[in-house]
Amino acid sequence: MAALRAAGAALLRPRPGPAPAALGYHKKVVDHYENPRNVGSLDRNAKNVGTGLVGAPACGDVMKLQVEVDENGRIVDARFKTFGCGSAIASSSLATEWVKGKTVDEALKIKNTDIAKELCLPPVKLHCSMLAEDAIKAALADYKLKQDSSKESDKKADNA
């Protein structure tokens, strides 16, 4: 039993070796990974909240991004939860920072290439920025769908 405890304690100790930045991650990725912005969830049932859930089967990354939009069509809050590598988490974190304050149409113009460039992602990690772009689009599509269905509900109520 003592041997098991010693082995477990050894696993929990920080290992000597290169820092994440030395392993090929740019300092911006490390910053967003170690200090992610806007982690969490919004009320997915609220009609002014859009939720996007996307995944990359090849690497197992899954990203949920949510946006809250005010009555003027401006994104006032954004949250994410990501299961994936440091680059996926950094891409999600950056995406939530970038969409805040933008209109829905402005947010739709955010491209994965812009995210990848900002984070200095290597070619092997470009799929992470693509996931972030897809998550933004999916969240905004969900928001628009909710708006369209609530307009139809309002029309039916007016005609009744």
Buried (B, 14 or more C-beta within 10 A) or exposed (E): EEEEEEEEEEEEEEEEEEEBEEEEBBEBBBBBBEEBBBEEEBEEEBEBBBBBBBBBEEBEBBBBBBBBBEEEEBBEBBBBBBEBBBBBBBBBBBBBBBBBEBBBEBBBEBBBEBBBEBBEBEEEBBBBBBBBBBBBBBBBBBBBEBBEEEEEEEEEEEEE
